[in-house]
Structure formats: structure tokens, C-alpha cells
Amino acid sequence: MKILLLGSGGREHALAWKISQSENCSHLFIAPGNTGTALCGTNIDMKASDFEPLYTFVKNEQIDFIVCGPEDPLVEGVYDFFKERNIPVVGPSKAAAQLEGSKAFSKKFMQRHHIPTAAYLEVDATNIQEGITHIENTTGPYVLKADGLAAGKGVLIIANREEAKAALIEMIEQNKFGKASARVVIEEFLDGIEFSVFVLSDSRNYLILPNAKDYKRIGEGDTGLNTGGMGAISPVPFVDQNIMQQVEEKIIRPTIDGLQKDQLIYKGFIYFGLIKVGETIKVIEYNCRMGDPETEVVMPRIKNDIVDLFVAVNNESLKNKKILEDERACCTIVLASGGYPEEFEKGKKITGLEIQSLVFHAGIKKIDEDYVTNGGRVAMVSAYGKNIQEALQMANQTASTISFDGIYYRKDIGWEFE
């Protein structure tokens, strides 16, 4: 089968790495891809959201199906566009992708289908005073979420009441996050420990993939600014059978049933961002694709032929499949440019990269025979181990062999489980 993978990050390199291992994959193309995906297939110089040129390519190359990595093309309707042209896409329809594309949509969905989540208030220019009054009458911390996609930067957690009110005004009236914050969801602050669960859905059935936990803060001990993610572990040590049973019964199954009741087509990955508050599990957010850097620990732990699963998604026959999990733990450490997530320099020569096997490229460019940095998050170093501690030790060992000017990475990923 000929497959086209959309995207250009570490997540897409991990997906490309997994897809390229399949006996069912005769040729993998990636649009636009990166230096890592080029090791797994053929990169094509097209944007993941340029549907018309992509369709011409798909038609000319007789592509069998498309896998979409990032959220933007999904929210913009890549599934619907190619469905009309009889090309299967692994991903939700445009309507279903609103689970990630609109915080207000996802909140209403959870409320409608009795899925546990934080209490909230939806605010825009028409009721901004109601939002200010709500902040005045409640205690912090205050969670303000831009309704639309904001490249992972649209969530503010603010302890001070006056600062929260000012931030709400800035988001709505001063377009702090552009159109994404024209509407803001003010959420109840939940105090607990977070983790992520992923499923692959064919719109009727689902398979639960290995769980994971990522680490967003730039500083060790989970301090400092939020990032796109500085590392991840799988499996999550505290997520036992009882917790997974609760997650499936109260969150996963009602979500799949809700999608069917609302007649929303969903043939792809669903990411459940969860939080354990006491003994209760609640949904923080949905993503309509795999996470990054979680993909870099989840894909290595799936022993199945991933293309075989994607074919079952298209045929709505996932009920005949079973996920085979690698018993080993897997951890990933993100190598970042100095200064990230704020200002950083590009073009720093990278050494030690070419000798590694389980290193996924993200912000990397190739100039002649040299790899150089080309982004804030440069690469994700993944490793297996018999437990989390051993996997982290192996990942840190590999990370220490890779070098570039200003390299920064957290050495304490999984710190609370040591």
C-alpha cells in the first residue's frame, strides 16, 4: 500500500518510523516531513493543509490512504475533503475535530454526554462582564482557555484575581491569541496528577493504546514556563487496572457513544488529557490526534503492525483487533535549543545524531552533510527499559552523546516516580 503521512514534527517522525516497519506499506510519502521522516520514506515539499495540491499528488501517485499527524489539517477538514474524493483518511471529520478545535464545543459535548470534567463558563465580547464577575466571586487559581487552536499556548493559569481579570480582557478585547481567544472558557482549577490515554477509533469500535504522561514545564521539578512538552513516559506507574476501568467506563465509552449519538464521524486517534483528583478521573481536554512527545513513547510500545490497524479503522473492523503492548517501559527526553520556549537561535551544528536509532527529529535541518538546529524542540531521545527508571537512564545516556551549542534538556523526566 502507498501511504501519505501529513506533518513535520517529532510526532510525525515517530509515526513514519512505525508505518515504515509495516509489511503492508510499499511506499511512504510525508508532506512536508523533516530530516527524520526522510529516513523512513520520501518527503514531498507540500504543506499539510494545502488540500488541492495534495489531492493532485495523491491521484498521480495512486495513494491508498492518508494519515494526518497534526491538528490543523483535521480541524480544517482534511478528512471531509478526501472522503468526497474516495481517499480514506486516518482522522476525524471536520465536525468531530471540534473536540479539539473548540474548547466550548468539547465542554458542551462532555456536559451533554455526562463525561466528568471541570465546571466552566463560556465568555466572549457579549458577556465579558459576566466573566469578570465570575472571577470576582470565585477563588483562584483561575484557568483561562482560548476557545480555538493557539499552538498549545492558549491556556493561562493565574493565581491573582486582578491579573486574571486583566488577562480575560486582554484575550477577548485585545486578541492576545488572535481569533482563537475571541471566545474564552473559564474553568474550575483542578488539583491533581495528570496523565494521557489514547484510543484508536473507527467510529463504532475502539482500541485503547498504551498510556503516557508528558512533562510540559521547561524547568526541572516541573517549574518555569510551559512548553510543547519536554519529555514523556509510558506506562504511567500509578495508572493501574482499576483506574483504567474507570477511565473506560466513565470517559472513553461515553465519548465514543456520544460521537455516534451526535452523528460525528471519527476514524482516528483520540487523545484524552486526564487528571486524577483524589479517586476521581476527569477530562482536562480532548485532542483529535496523537500528542507530541507522547507519540514518541506510545508508538515504540505498540507491537502491532500499525498499518493493519489503520486498514481496520477504514473498514470499521477494529473489534476484530487487539493491541499488543511491549512489556518494557519507554521514555523520551526532548533536546531543546537554549532559550526555548522564548527566543532561541537556529543553525547550530548537531553532532552524535546519526549514530542513534530511537531518536526522533523535530526542529532539524540538513545542510550538505551536516544536521543543524531549526526549532525550539530539536529532537526526542527515546529508550526502552525494564521499568521507567531504567528507560530514563538509557535515554539520558543517549542524550549525553548528542551535542549542539546551547543544548538543553531536563534530566528529571519521571522525577516523581523515582
C-alpha positions in Angstrom: 0.0 0.0 0.0 1.1 3.6 -0.7 0.6 5.8 2.3 0.8 9.6 2.7 1.6 11.0 6.2 0.9 14.7 6.8 3.0 16.7 9.2 6.6 17.7 10.0 7.4 17.2 13.7 8.7 14.6 16.1 5.3 13.0 16.3 5.4 12.5 12.5 8.9 11.0 12.6 7.6 8.5 15.2 4.6 7.7 13.1 6.7 7.4 10.0 9.2 5.1 11.8 6.3 2.8 12.9 4.5 2.9 9.5 7.7 2.1 7.6 8.1 -1.1 9.6 4.8 -2.5 8.2 4.8 -5.3 5.6 1.6 -3.6 4.3 3.5 -0.4 3.4 5.1 -0.5 -0.1 6.0 3.3 -0.1 5.6 6.0 2.5 5.4 9.7 1.5 5.5 12.5 4.1 4.2 16.1 3.5 6.2 18.1 4.2 8.2 15.8 6.6 11.5 16.5 8.2 15.1 15.2 8.3 13.9 12.2 10.3 11.0 11.2 8.2 13.3 11.3 5.2 15.0 8.2 6.7 11.7 6.4 6.7 10.2 7.4 3.3 10.0 10.2 0.7 9.4 13.7 1.8 7.3 15.9 -0.5 7.5 19.7 -0.4 3.8 20.4 0.3 2.1 21.9 3.3 -0.2 19.6 5.3 -3.1 22.0 4.8 -2.8 22.6 1.1 -5.5 20.1 0.1 -5.8 20.7 -3.6 -2.1 20.2 -4.4 -2.1 17.2 -2.1 -5.0 15.7 -4.0 -3.2 16.1 -7.3 -0.2 14.2 -5.7 -2.4 11.5 -4.2 -4.1 11.0 -7.6 -0.9 10.9 -9.6 0.8 8.5 -7.1 -2.3 6.4 -6.5 -2.0 6.8 -2.7 -4.2 4.2 -0.8 -4.8 6.3 2.3 -3.7 9.3 4.3 -2.6 9.5 7.9 -2.8 13.0 9.5 -0.4 13.9 12.3 -1.1 17.5 13.3 -4.4 19.1 14.4 -4.7 22.0 12.0 -5.5 20.0 8.8 -8.0 17.9 10.8 -9.8 21.0 12.1 -9.7 22.5 8.6 -11.5 19.4 7.2 -8.9 17.2 5.6 -11.0 14.1 6.3 -14.1 15.6 4.6 -12.1 16.9 1.6 -10.6 13.5 0.7 -13.6 11.5 1.7 -15.5 13.3 -1.0 -12.8 12.1 -3.4 -12.9 8.5 -2.1 -9.5 8.7 -0.4 -9.5 7.3 3.2 -8.0 9.5 6.0 -7.0 8.3 9.4 -8.5 11.2 11.4 -11.9 12.6 12.5 -14.3 14.6 10.3 -14.2 18.4 10.5 -17.2 18.4 12.8 -15.7 15.8 15.1 -12.4 17.6 15.2 -14.1 20.4 17.0 -13.4 18.3 20.1 -10.0 19.9 19.9 -10.7 22.9 17.7 -13.2 24.5 20.1 -12.9 24.3 23.9 -16.6 25.4 24.2 -17.7 22.7 21.8 -15.8 20.0 23.8 -17.2 21.3 27.1 -20.8 21.2 25.8 -20.1 17.7 24.4 -18.9 16.4 27.8 -21.8 18.1 29.6 -24.3 16.6 27.1 -22.9 13.1 27.5 -22.2 13.2 31.3 -18.4 12.9 31.0 -16.6 14.2 34.1 -14.8 17.5 33.6 -14.1 20.8 35.3 -17.0 23.3 35.8 -16.8 26.1 33.3 -18.2 29.4 32.0 -18.1 30.4 28.3 -17.2 34.1 27.8 -17.0 36.3 24.7 -17.4 40.1 23.9 -21.1 39.9 24.6 -20.8 38.7 28.2 -17.3 39.7 29.3 -18.8 41.4 32.4 -20.3 38.1 33.4 -16.8 36.6 33.2 -15.3 39.4 35.3 -18.0 38.9 37.9 -17.4 35.2 37.9 -13.7 35.7 38.6 -14.5 38.2 41.4 -16.9 35.7 43.1 -14.6 32.7 42.9 -11.2 31.8 44.4 -8.1 31.2 42.3 -6.1 29.8 40.7 -8.1 30.8 37.6 -7.9 28.8 34.4 -8.5 30.7 31.2 -8.5 28.8 27.9 -8.7 30.3 24.4 -11.6 28.5 22.7 -9.7 27.9 19.4 -6.4 26.4 18.4 -3.5 28.5 19.7 -0.5 26.2 19.0 -0.5 24.9 22.6 -0.2 28.4 24.1 -3.8 29.3 24.7 -4.1 28.2 28.3 -3.4 30.5 31.2 -3.4 29.5 34.9 -3.3 32.6 37.1 -3.4 32.8 40.9 -4.1 36.5 41.3 -7.7 37.7 40.8 -6.9 41.1 39.3 -4.4 39.6 36.9 -6.9 37.0 35.9 -9.5 39.7 35.1 -6.9 41.7 33.1 -5.9 38.6 31.2 -9.5 37.8 30.3 -9.9 41.3 28.8 -6.6 41.0 27.0 -7.6 37.7 25.5 -11.0 38.8 24.3 -10.7 42.5 23.6 -7.0 42.7 22.6 -6.8 39.4 20.7 -4.0 38.0 22.8 -4.2 34.7 20.9 -5.8 36.1 17.8 -9.1 34.7 16.7 -8.6 31.7 19.0 -9.3 33.8 22.1 -12.4 35.7 20.7 -14.2 33.2 23.0 -12.7 32.1 26.3 -13.6 29.2 28.6 -13.0 30.0 32.3 -12.6 26.7 34.0 -12.6 25.4 37.6 -9.0 24.7 38.7 -8.4 21.0 39.3 -5.6 20.0 41.6 -4.3 16.5 40.9 -1.9 14.5 38.8 -2.2 14.4 35.0 -1.8 11.6 32.5 -2.9 10.8 29.0 -4.9 8.0 27.5 -5.2 7.3 23.7 -7.6 5.4 21.7 -7.9 4.5 18.0 -11.5 4.7 16.9 -13.3 3.5 13.7 -16.4 5.5 14.6 -18.0 2.4 16.1 -15.3 0.5 17.9 -12.1 1.5 19.7 -8.8 0.1 20.9 -7.0 1.6 23.9 -3.3 2.3 23.2 -0.5 2.4 25.8 -1.0 5.3 28.3 1.6 8.1 28.9 2.5 11.1 30.9 4.2 14.2 29.5 6.1 17.0 31.2 5.3 20.5 29.9 7.4 22.8 32.1 10.8 23.9 30.9 12.5 23.6 34.4 13.3 20.6 36.5 10.8 19.7 39.2 8.1 21.0 36.8 9.0 24.6 37.2 9.1 27.6 34.8 7.3 28.3 31.6 5.0 25.8 29.7 6.4 24.3 26.5 5.1 21.9 23.9 6.5 19.1 26.1 10.0 18.3 27.5 9.6 14.6 27.8 7.2 11.7 28.4 7.0 8.2 30.0 4.9 5.1 29.3 3.3 3.3 31.0 2.3 5.7 33.9 3.2 3.9 37.2 0.1 4.8 39.1 -2.4 4.0 36.3 -3.5 0.6 37.4 -6.3 -1.7 36.2 -8.9 0.0 38.5 -8.1 3.4 37.1 -8.2 2.2 33.5 -11.5 0.6 34.2 -12.9 3.9 35.5 -11.4 5.7 32.5 -13.0 3.3 30.0 -16.4 3.2 31.7 -16.9 6.8 32.6 -14.9 8.6 29.8 -13.9 6.5 26.8 -17.1 4.6 26.2 -19.4 7.6 26.8 -17.2 9.6 24.4 -17.5 7.0 21.6 -21.2 6.6 22.3 -21.6 10.4 22.3 -19.9 10.7 18.9 -22.3 8.2 17.5 -25.4 9.9 19.1 -24.3 13.2 17.7 -23.6 11.6 14.3 -20.0 12.7 14.3 -17.6 10.5 12.1 -14.4 9.8 14.0 -11.9 7.5 12.3 -8.6 8.2 14.0 -6.8 8.8 17.3 -8.5 10.4 20.3 -6.2 11.9 22.9 -7.7 12.1 26.4 -5.9 14.6 28.6 -6.9 13.4 32.1 -6.4 14.4 35.7 -6.7 12.3 38.8 -8.3 14.3 41.6 -8.5 12.2 44.7 -10.1 9.0 43.4 -11.9 10.7 40.5 -10.7 10.9 37.0 -11.7 14.0 34.9 -11.1 15.1 31.4 -9.0 18.3 31.0 -9.1 18.3 27.2 -9.5 16.2 24.1 -7.0 16.3 21.2 -8.1 14.9 17.8 -4.7 13.4 17.1 -1.7 11.9 19.0 0.3 14.1 21.3 3.9 15.2 21.0 6.1 14.0 22.7 3.8 11.2 23.8 3.8 9.6 20.3 7.5 9.0 20.8 6.8 6.7 23.7 3.5 5.2 22.7 4.4 4.1 19.1 7.5 2.1 20.3 5.3 0.3 22.8 2.8 -0.9 20.2 3.8 -4.3 18.8 1.1 -4.5 16.2 1.5 -3.7 12.5 0.2 -0.1 12.7 -0.9 -0.1 9.0 -3.0 -3.2 9.7 -4.8 -1.2 12.4 -5.3 1.7 10.1 -6.9 -0.6 7.5 -9.3 -1.8 10.2 -10.1 1.8 11.1 -11.2 2.4 7.5 -13.1 -0.9 7.3 -14.7 -0.3 10.7 -13.4 -3.7 11.9 -11.3 -2.7 14.9 -13.5 -5.0 17.1 -11.5 -7.9 15.5 -8.2 -6.4 16.6 -6.3 -6.3 19.9 -3.5 -4.0 20.9 -0.3 -5.9 21.7 1.8 -3.9 24.2 5.5 -4.2 24.6 6.0 -5.0 28.3 9.0 -2.7 28.5 8.7 0.9 29.6 9.6 3.6 27.2 10.7 7.2 28.0 11.6 10.2 25.8 13.7 13.3 26.6 13.3 16.4 24.5 16.5 18.1 23.4 15.8 21.8 23.1 17.5 24.9 21.9 18.9 27.2 24.6 16.3 29.9 25.4 13.3 27.8 24.4 10.3 28.4 24.8 11.2 32.0 24.4 13.9 33.4 22.0 16.5 30.9 20.7 19.0 30.7 17.9 18.9 28.3 14.9 21.6 26.8 12.8 23.7 25.2 15.5 25.6 22.1 14.2 24.5 18.9 15.8 26.9 16.0 16.5 26.2 12.4 17.6 22.8 12.3 16.0 23.5 9.9 13.1 24.6 7.0 15.3 21.4 6.8 17.3 18.4 4.5 16.4 15.5 5.7 18.6 16.0 9.5 18.2 13.1 11.3 16.5 13.8 14.5 14.6 11.7 17.7 15.2 13.5 21.1 14.7 16.4 19.9 12.5 17.6 20.9 9.1 20.2 19.3 6.9 22.8 21.5 5.2 25.1 19.5 2.9 26.1 16.5 5.2 25.5 18.4 8.5 22.5 18.4 10.7 21.7 21.8 12.3 19.1 23.0 14.7 16.0 24.6 13.2 13.5 24.9 16.0 12.9 25.2 19.7 12.4 21.5 20.3 15.2 19.8 18.2 14.9 16.1 18.8 13.3 13.5 21.1 15.5 10.8 22.5 13.5 7.6 23.3 14.7 4.5 25.1 13.3 1.2 26.4 13.9 -0.3 29.9 12.5 -3.0 32.1 11.0 -0.1 34.1 10.7 3.7 34.0 13.9 4.2 35.9 16.0 2.0 33.5 14.4 3.6 30.4 15.1 7.1 31.7 18.7 6.1 32.5 19.1 4.8 28.9 17.5 7.9 27.4 19.8 10.2 29.4 22.8 8.1 28.4 21.9 8.6 24.7 21.1 12.3 25.2 24.6 12.9 26.6 26.1 11.6 23.4 24.3 14.3 21.3 25.6 17.8 21.3 25.0 21.3 19.8 25.7 24.8 21.1 23.1 25.7 23.7 21.6 22.3 24.1 19.2 22.0 27.0 17.2 19.0 28.3 15.6 18.0 31.5 17.4 15.3 33.4 14.5 14.7 35.8 11.7 13.4 33.5 9.6 11.0 35.5 11.1 12.5 38.7 8.1 11.8 40.9 8.3 8.0 40.2 12.0 7.5 41.1 
